Amino acid sequence: MERQRPWPKNLDDFSEKIGKSLDLVQGPGGNTSWKDNDVMWMKASGMRLSNALNTEIFCKVSRSSPMVTSNTDGLRPSIESALHAVRPDTFVVHVHSVSAMSLGFRKKIPPGALEILNEFSIGTLDYFRPGIELSRATEEICESQRRLQGLLLKNHGLVIWGEDIKNLY
């Protein structure tokens, strides 16, 4: 019998798939989330995306208070919960991809890489401390550049968002 979950199964499927991809996720790094009105199901701190199909890795948080869990099972929200909460999109994915990290560590992004980022409507954001600082900076850049569908976070990876999780892959 399949276990009941309040989030869509494709979130577990997607999370496990990217969690097993060593070029996208290292260890317990990376986050996925799904929103339903003011409720957000966020990968919990210390949990591994690669275990999504056989372990409860998500905790329930309020989008208006994303660092406060309403779980009773001891799972704590990731420090990245605020980053996920500021996006109105149903799905948000944050990975510490080897490629994104190596690109984000550069002082100047090569023109060819910038073309690819622009083609996919991915902006760049200087480093901000994870948590509230990063979520505020994300909110600001998204207000000024409404076309964005993701951000290359300098020294921190890649975050993308959308309504269809299959398209995010």
C-alpha positions in Angstrom: 0.0 0.0 0.0 1.3 3.4 -0.9 1.7 5.9 1.9 -0.5 8.9 2.1 1.1 12.3 1.7 -0.4 15.8 1.6 1.9 16.8 -1.3 1.9 15.5 -4.8 3.8 12.3 -5.5 5.7 13.9 -8.3 7.4 16.1 -5.7 8.8 12.9 -4.1 9.7 11.4 -7.5 11.5 14.6 -8.7 13.3 15.1 -5.4 14.6 11.6 -5.4 15.7 11.8 -9.0 17.7 15.0 -8.5 18.9 13.9 -5.1 20.6 10.8 -6.7 22.3 13.0 -9.4 25.7 13.7 -8.0 26.2 16.6 -10.4 23.1 18.3 -9.0 23.1 17.5 -5.3 25.9 16.7 -2.8 24.9 14.9 0.4 21.9 16.5 2.2 22.3 19.7 0.2 19.6 21.1 -2.1 15.9 21.7 -1.4 12.5 21.2 -3.1 9.2 22.6 -2.0 5.5 22.6 -3.0 2.9 25.2 -2.0 -0.8 24.9 -1.5 -2.2 28.3 -0.6 -0.4 29.4 2.6 0.9 25.9 3.3 4.4 25.0 2.0 5.9 21.5 2.2 9.6 22.0 2.4 12.5 19.5 2.5 13.5 19.4 6.1 16.9 20.4 7.4 19.4 17.5 7.2 17.2 15.2 5.1 18.4 13.9 1.8 16.4 14.4 -1.4 17.6 11.0 -2.5 15.5 9.4 0.2 12.2 11.1 -0.8 10.4 7.9 -1.9 11.1 5.9 1.2 11.4 8.5 4.0 9.3 11.5 5.1 11.7 14.3 4.1 9.2 17.2 4.0 7.9 19.4 6.8 4.9 21.6 6.8 5.4 25.3 7.2 3.4 28.4 6.8 4.5 30.6 3.9 4.0 33.7 6.1 6.3 32.2 8.8 8.5 29.7 6.9 10.9 29.1 9.7 8.2 27.8 12.0 7.2 24.2 11.5 3.8 22.8 12.2 5.1 19.3 12.2 4.9 17.2 15.3 7.5 14.6 14.1 10.6 16.7 14.9 11.5 17.7 11.4 12.8 21.3 11.2 12.5 23.5 8.2 15.6 24.2 6.1 17.3 27.6 6.5 16.3 28.0 2.8 12.5 27.9 3.6 12.3 31.7 3.4 13.9 31.6 -0.1 11.2 29.2 -1.2 8.4 31.1 0.5 9.0 34.4 -1.3 8.3 32.8 -4.7 4.6 32.5 -5.5 5.2 29.6 -7.8 3.9 26.1 -6.8 7.3 24.4 -7.0 10.8 25.8 -6.1 14.0 23.8 -6.5 17.4 24.8 -5.1 20.5 22.8 -5.9 24.2 23.1 -5.3 25.0 21.8 -8.7 28.7 21.4 -9.5 28.2 23.3 -12.7 26.2 26.2 -11.2 28.6 26.4 -8.2 31.7 26.5 -10.5 30.1 29.2 -12.6 28.9 31.1 -9.6 32.4 31.2 -8.1 33.8 33.2 -11.1 34.3 36.9 -10.8 33.0 37.3 -14.3 30.6 34.9 -16.0 31.7 34.1 -19.5 29.5 35.6 -22.3 28.5 32.2 -23.6 27.2 31.1 -20.2 25.3 34.4 -19.8 23.6 33.7 -23.1 22.4 30.3 -21.9 21.2 31.8 -18.6 19.3 34.5 -20.5 17.8 31.9 -22.8 16.3 30.2 -19.8 15.4 33.5 -18.0 17.9 32.8 -15.2 19.3 35.9 -13.6 22.3 36.2 -11.4 22.4 37.3 -7.8 25.5 38.1 -5.7 26.1 36.1 -2.6 23.7 36.8 0.4 23.7 34.9 3.6 21.2 32.0 3.5 17.9 32.7 5.2 16.2 36.1 5.5 19.0 38.0 3.7 18.9 35.8 0.6 15.1 35.7 0.5 14.9 39.5 0.6 17.5 39.9 -2.1 15.6 37.3 -4.2 12.4 39.1 -3.7 14.0 42.4 -4.8 15.6 41.1 -8.0 12.4 39.3 -8.9 10.4 42.5 -8.5 12.7 44.4 -10.8 13.1 41.5 -13.3 9.7 39.9 -13.4 10.6 37.6 -16.4 13.0 35.5 -14.2 12.4 31.8 -13.9 15.4 31.2 -11.7 18.6 32.6 -10.3 22.2 31.6 -10.4 23.2 32.4 -6.8 26.8 33.5 -6.6 28.8 31.0 -4.4 25.6 29.2 -3.6 24.1 27.3 -6.5 20.9 27.5 -8.6 17.3 28.1 -7.7 14.5 27.7 -10.2 10.7 27.9 -9.9 7.5 27.1 -11.8 4.1 25.5 -11.9 5.2 22.2 -13.6 7.9 20.3 -11.9 8.6 18.2 -15.0 9.5 21.4 -16.9 11.9 22.4 -14.1 14.0 19.3 -14.7 
